Amino acid sequence: MYHSEPLILHHSNENSGRMVEGQTFTIEPILTMEKTECVTWEDGWTTVTADGSWAAQFEHTILVTKTGAEILTKL
């Protein structure tokens, strides 16, 4: 299932959640050229820099295992 609960946002928020064995999640660092303040569009998903400056994002997918975690993507 794509983007299922718990939805762990990659920015400050008040949501709580707990990952369990077998779930995957992504770590999505974002680098910005100017300020770091962001806004989310009305679609509830798209997030951009508030000042319109350039940004770049990449992600790693992590699998929660019985003994810890496994990185499924590597650069």
C-alpha distance (Angstrom), angle and dihedral (degrees) to the residues before:
residue distance angle dihedral
M1 . . .
Y2 3.80 . .
H3 3.84 117.3 .
S4 3.79 97.2 -6.8
E5 3.78 129.2 166.6
P6 2.88 133.0 -41.0
L7 3.80 89.7 55.2
I8 3.79 104.5 -162.5
L9 3.79 107.6 -165.9
H10 3.80 119.7 -145.4
H11 3.78 93.9 -132.7
S12 3.80 135.7 56.4
N13 3.79 111.9 -62.5
E14 3.80 144.2 143.7
N15 3.83 96.8 -116.7
S16 3.78 119.7 121.2
G17 3.77 127.6 -155.4
R18 3.78 144.5 153.0
M19 3.79 126.8 -140.2
V20 3.82 120.0 -140.4
E21 3.80 134.5 -164.1
G22 3.80 112.7 -69.3
Q23 3.80 96.6 26.7
T24 3.79 122.2 114.4
F25 3.77 130.2 -150.4
T26 3.77 137.9 176.9
I27 3.77 132.1 -124.9
E28 3.79 106.5 -148.3
P29 3.81 115.5 -172.9
I30 3.79 115.6 -166.6
L31 3.80 124.0 -157.7
T32 3.82 118.3 -160.8
M33 3.80 130.1 -164.1
E34 3.81 95.5 -144.6
K35 3.80 131.9 2.9
T36 3.81 123.1 2.7
E37 3.82 99.2 -140.4
C38 3.79 111.2 118.5
V39 3.79 138.5 -165.5
T40 3.79 128.3 -155.6
W41 3.79 118.7 -137.0
E42 3.81 123.2 -124.8
D43 3.82 89.4 -95.5
G44 3.82 86.1 76.0
W45 3.81 91.7 -129.4
T46 3.80 113.9 59.9
T47 3.80 112.3 85.6
V48 3.80 123.4 -171.5
T49 3.80 137.1 172.1
A50 3.80 110.9 -82.4
D51 3.82 92.0 -132.4
G52 3.82 94.2 47.1
S53 3.81 93.3 -115.8
W54 3.80 122.1 151.9
A55 3.78 118.6 -85.2
A56 3.81 135.6 -179.5
Q57 3.78 127.9 -156.5
F58 3.79 135.5 -173.7
E59 3.76 132.5 171.8
H60 3.76 144.9 -150.5
T61 3.80 121.6 -152.3
I62 3.80 114.8 -137.8
L63 3.82 127.1 -164.9
V64 3.81 118.2 -149.7
T65 3.82 107.2 -133.4
K66 3.79 135.0 -174.7
T67 3.81 90.0 -100.3
G68 3.82 100.3 36.9
A69 3.79 129.2 -70.4
E70 3.80 139.9 -34.2
I71 3.81 123.9 -151.6
L72 3.80 106.7 -132.2
T73 3.82 95.1 -173.8
K74 3.78 125.9 49.1
L75 3.78 131.7 179.2
